[in-house]
Amino acid sequence: MLDAQIAVVGKLKSDASFMGMIRGIWDEPPVDAPYPFVSLGPHTESARATFGNHANGTIFFYLHVWW
């Protein structure tokens, strides 16, 4: 999960237009986090073997936008 989380946060942070609209991205936002911000919510993972490859799977997680 951590690799996927790092990839998504990296993609969001690389978008200057998006980052211009928010004040930060947190896994666990601080109590005094300035609005607007994005926090990463819960996730679920499902392993899926395809053609003998057990490394494939799907990860779903929520992005909470606090405006």
C-alpha positions as CSV (number, residue, x, y, z in Angstrom):
1,M,0.0,0.0,0.0
2,L,2.8,2.4,0.8
3,D,4.1,2.4,-2.7
4,A,0.7,3.2,-4.2
5,Q,0.2,6.0,-1.6
6,I,3.6,7.5,-2.4
7,A,2.8,7.3,-6.1
8,V,-0.7,9.0,-5.8
9,V,0.6,11.8,-3.4
10,G,3.6,12.3,-5.8
11,K,1.2,12.7,-8.8
12,L,-1.0,15.1,-6.9
13,K,1.9,17.2,-5.7
14,S,3.3,17.4,-9.3
15,D,0.1,19.1,-10.5
16,A,0.8,22.8,-10.0
17,S,-2.9,23.7,-10.6
18,F,-4.1,21.3,-8.0
19,M,-1.5,22.3,-5.4
20,G,-2.4,26.0,-6.1
21,M,-6.0,25.2,-4.8
22,I,-5.0,23.4,-1.6
23,R,-2.7,24.0,1.4
24,G,-1.4,20.5,1.9
25,I,-1.8,16.7,1.6
26,W,-1.7,14.6,4.8
27,D,-2.1,11.0,5.9
28,E,-3.1,12.3,9.3
29,P,-3.7,16.0,9.1
30,P,-2.7,18.1,12.2
31,V,-5.5,19.5,14.3
32,D,-4.7,23.0,13.1
33,A,-4.3,22.1,9.4
34,P,-5.1,25.1,7.2
35,Y,-8.1,24.7,4.8
36,P,-8.4,23.6,2.1
37,F,-6.4,20.3,2.3
38,V,-6.5,16.7,1.2
39,S,-6.2,13.8,3.6
40,L,-5.8,10.1,2.7
41,G,-8.5,7.9,4.0
42,P,-8.9,4.2,4.6
43,H,-7.9,1.7,2.0
44,T,-8.7,-1.9,0.9
45,E,-6.6,-4.3,-1.0
46,S,-7.6,-7.3,-3.1
47,A,-5.1,-9.8,-4.3
48,R,-5.8,-11.1,-7.8
49,A,-3.7,-13.8,-9.5
50,T,-3.7,-13.6,-13.2
51,F,-1.8,-16.0,-15.4
52,G,0.1,-17.4,-12.5
53,N,1.3,-13.9,-11.4
54,H,0.4,-13.4,-7.8
55,A,1.7,-9.8,-7.7
56,N,-1.3,-8.3,-9.4
57,G,-4.0,-6.8,-7.3
58,T,-6.2,-3.7,-6.8
59,I,-5.9,-1.0,-4.1
60,F,-8.7,1.3,-3.4
61,F,-8.4,4.3,-1.0
62,Y,-10.2,7.5,-0.3
63,L,-9.0,11.0,-0.8
64,H,-10.9,13.4,1.6
65,V,-11.0,17.0,0.4
66,W,-11.6,19.4,3.3
67,W,-12.7,22.7,1.9
